[in-house]
Amino acid sequence: MSQRKNTGGGHLSTFSRIKAKRVILLDNDCWKWTGYKDKLGYGHLIFHRAKYLAHRLFYERLIGPIPNGLVLHHECRNPWCVNPQHVRPVSKEIHGMLTSGILKPGRSKNETEEKGE
């Protein structure tokens, strides 16, 4: 997989500087977080004196607020990916099902229940 450094120029916001310094754009459209990652591979950072999971910050800054009670599921299956187009808000229950393989990506819980799976 080839990699391109996400470079920026001129005056950048704090968020843009973080993105330019800590993200590598991969050919599969994943945005690889190169900053601190926990043992599960999720990126962490401090932004404006608050601690964030990197993928949550990128989603909030580029898409909008994460709806209350929902978590972000990585459709790409890469916990270090911060591309907001690669995550979607789901309930904790659905996230658990997707992560364990009980529910396949792209299918709702109702579709799975109707088919008796």
N, C-alpha and C positions, 0 to 999 in steps of 0.2 A: 504494500500500500504506500503510495507516495504521499508526501506531506508538504503543505505549504504553510509557511509562517504567516499569521494574520498581522500584517504590518499596517500601521496608521501613520499619518503625518500631521504636522501643524498642531493647533491647540485641541486637545482632547479632553472630554469629561473624565472624571474618575473611573466611571464604568468602562468607557472606551479604552482607557489606558490599561485597565485590568484585562479586558478582552484581547487587546493587542499583545500584551506581555505574557498571558497565561493560557492562550488558546491556540491550538494548531488545527487547521482545517484539513480534514482527510478526504480522500477521493469518494468515500461512501457518504459524504455530507455530514458525518459526525464531526462535532467540534470537540476535540480532545482537550480536557482540562489538564494542564501540566503543573498546576500548583499542588498544595497539600491534598492527599487523598487518604481516607481511612482504610482500615483493613478489608472493607468490602468494595473498595474502589471508588467511593463517592467523594467528589471534590468538596472541600470546605474552604471558606474564606471569611475575613472580617471586612465589612463594607459599611462605611459611616458608623463605625463603633458597634456594629451589631454582627453576630455570628450567623452565617448562612451556609446551607448546602448550595454548592455552586449552581446546580441545575435549577434549583428553585429561584435563586436570584436572577438568573438569565431569563427564565420564564416570566417572572414578575416585571422585569425591566423592559422586555421586548414584546410580550403578549398582553400582560395585565395581571391583576390579582388572581391568586389561586382560590377558587371558591371554598368557603368554609366547609370543613369536614372532609375535604378531598385531599388526596395525595397525588403526586406525579408519577406516572408509570412510563418507564423508558421503553418505547416501542422497538428501539434499535438493540435493546438488551445490553447496552454498554453503560454501566453506572457512572463512568467518568465523562460521558457525553453531556455537553451543556447546550446543544442546539435545541432551542425551544420547539422546533418543529418535530423533534424526535420524542417528545414526551406529551402525555395527555392526562388531564385530571380525571381520576377515578376514585370511587369509594375505597376504603381500606379493605373491605370484603372482596371487591372485584380485583384489587391489586394483588391480594393474596392468591386468588384463583389464577390470575394471569401468571404470576411468578412461579407457582407450583405446577403449572401446565394443565390444571383442571379446566380452565377456560382458555380457548385459543384467541390470540389477538384478532381484533376486527369483528368478533362476535359478541353480542350482548348476552348477559346472563339469561334473559328470557328466551333467546333463541336456543341456548344450550338446554334449558329446562324443557322446552317444547319437544326437543328431539330425544329426551330421556337420557341424556348423557350425564 
